[in-house]
Amino acid sequence: MHIETYGTGNHAWLAIHGWGGSQADFIPLFKRLPADLRLLSVDLPGYGATPKPNHWDLDAIMDDLCRDIEKRDLQNLSLLGFCSGAVLALFVAQRIPGRIARVVMIDPFAYVPLYFRIFLAGTFGRHAYDMTFARPIGRRITTWILRKRQLTDHEFMDSFGRVDHDATLYWLDMLNSAGGVDRFRDVSVPIEIAQGERTFGAIRDSIRAYRALWPDAPVHILRNVGHLSLTRGARQLADIMTKDGREEGNR
């Protein structure tokens, strides 16, 4: 699995991108981090520089990532997960809790919304996905709708012009089959949540589900930010990462 390293600081963060992204999504954030932080950014299988696996199995992929982490001499490692990558960060924290100091979940999903699950409905779902994400005209129409309705950041669709669409659908299917938030009840490392002020309703519902699981987890509101927190909220995220993680956020 390709992991790009940014910086040489002693305090390491492992960053996991979301559905439709890549490790490069974290570059704007890294540019705002202090020199004592090092960012290791993962290309998940099928994205960026990591090839597609021979078999799409979420547990096997998470096991591979954890083995890669354990091979590295990383002290005081924290995890940063964006969107669906926040769920994957929890899987890592569940598997190797003794290696993880802290988890920051950025605009996390707790479930796959119905408007994404429809893309898994056989031939019809694939056609709907292609019309929405794979074809330039579909991306332009969806961007127009997001802008018109003032939902999240209209640039949300940009990354889907660069992805392997078979891979994104495999990931959607794996995430949809992963189960609910209760599977993370045994995660014991400190958890924080960062939420874009203008994010999707499904993200807000997801955060309520996570707060029911961890009532003491701070929730930081990223002001004037939609779902694209890694660019528009990079400065605010950098501030969260440089704090000790035990402060109360803006709930």
PyMOL commands that set and color helices and strands:
alter all, ss='L'
color gray80, all
select helices_A, chain A and resi 23-30+58-71+84-95+97-99+114-120+122-134+136-149+154-161+165-176+181-184+201-213+229-232+234-242
alter helices_A, ss='H'
color red, helices_A
select strands_A, chain A and resi 3-6+11-16+37-42+77-82+100-106+191-196+219-222
alter strands_A, ss='S'
color yellow, strands_A
deselect
rebuild
show_as cartoon
